[in-house]
Amino acid sequence: MSRGFLQLCSDRRFHRAIMLAFEEATGLAADDYWIEARPGGAPSWADNTRASRLAHRNGAVFMGWAAHGDACLGFPGESNERLADRLVKTLRKRAEEFPKATHIGLFAHGEEVQVLNPRGG
């Protein structure tokens, strides 16, 4: 059985939409992956975390890295474009740190969640 890991912002406006998009992109059920959340989402951690390493060691083959626009309290005053750029940089860095996993970036804003790959597309 495949497992996953998702690091996201704790903002109530976006966390469920991001989780649903991750499940859709990976085919994982809600109880097939670990999560880690705090204001700012994946870009707010300077390096991979204990939770991401634990998940990877325990079978996470899908690694999700998420952030959102529309005023993130983890990065006050930053534009949606700047927040998305932060996420793409984080996604690239985590893909290098966990090279055997499939990496998925998720950027929420408005009513949508964009799915990104490590190259930013």
N, C-alpha and C positions, 0 to 999 in steps of 0.2 A: 504494500500500500504506500502510495506517495504521501509525503508530508511537506509542509511549508512553514515559512516564517514571514511575518509582515510587521514592518516598523512604520508607524504612522503618527500623525498628530492626534492629540487627545480632544481636539475641538469637536463638540457635540454636533455641529452642523454637518460635518463631513465624514466622521469615522465609519458610520454604517455604510454609506455609499461606497467608500473606498474598500471596505471589507467585501461587499457584494461584487464589486468589479474584480477584486483579486480572486474571489471564488470562481467567477465566470472565466477569467483569463487562464486559470490553472486547472479547473475541473475539480478542485478540492471542496470538500464539505466544510461547514463552519467549525467542526471539531477536528479537522485534519491539519491545523496549523497553529503555531504559536504566534502571539502578538506582543508588541512592545509599543507603548505610546507615551508621549509627553508633548508639551507645547513646542511647535516647530517641526515635529515629525522627523523623518530620517535625516534631513540636513542639520538638525540640532545636535547630533552626536559627532564628535570629532573623529572617532574611529569605530570599528565594529565593536559590538557590545558583548557582554557575557551571554545575554539571552540569544543573540544571533549565533554565537559560536556553539552554545548548548544545542540549539535547534539543529544547526548544521551537523553536529556530531551525532545527533539522534535521528537522522534521516531526512531532514528538510532538503529537498531537491529544488524547490521553488523558493526564491528569496524575493520578497516584495519590499519596495522602498517607496514611501509615500509622503506627500506634502499637499498643501492646498494654498490657494490664493484667497482673494476677498478678505483681506485683513487677518493675517495670522498673528496671534498674540505672542508666538515664539520669536517672531521677527517684526516687531511693530514698525509700521510706516513703510514697509517694503512693497514694491509693486508686484503684481502677478507675474510679470516677466522676470523680475529678479528672483522671485521665489521659485519659479520653474527652472531657472538656470541653476540655482542652488541644488535642486533635486537632481538634475541631470549630472552635475559634478559628483554628487554623492552616489548616484547609481553607477557611474563609471568606476569610482573608487571601490565600491563594494563588489563589483563584478571582478575586479582584479584580486581582491582579498579572498573571494570564494569562487575560484575559477571553474569548479565542477558543477556549480548550481546554475539553474536557469533564473535570470534576473528580470524583474518586472518593475518598472517605475509607474507610479500612479499619481497623477496631479489633478486634484479636484478644484473646480471653481464654478460659480453659478450653479447650474443644474446638471453639470456633466463631470465625468471622470475620464481623463485622457490616459491611455495606456502608452507608456514610453519604453523604448529599448535602451540598452547601454550607450548607443550611439546618439541618443537624443531624438530619434524619429518615432 
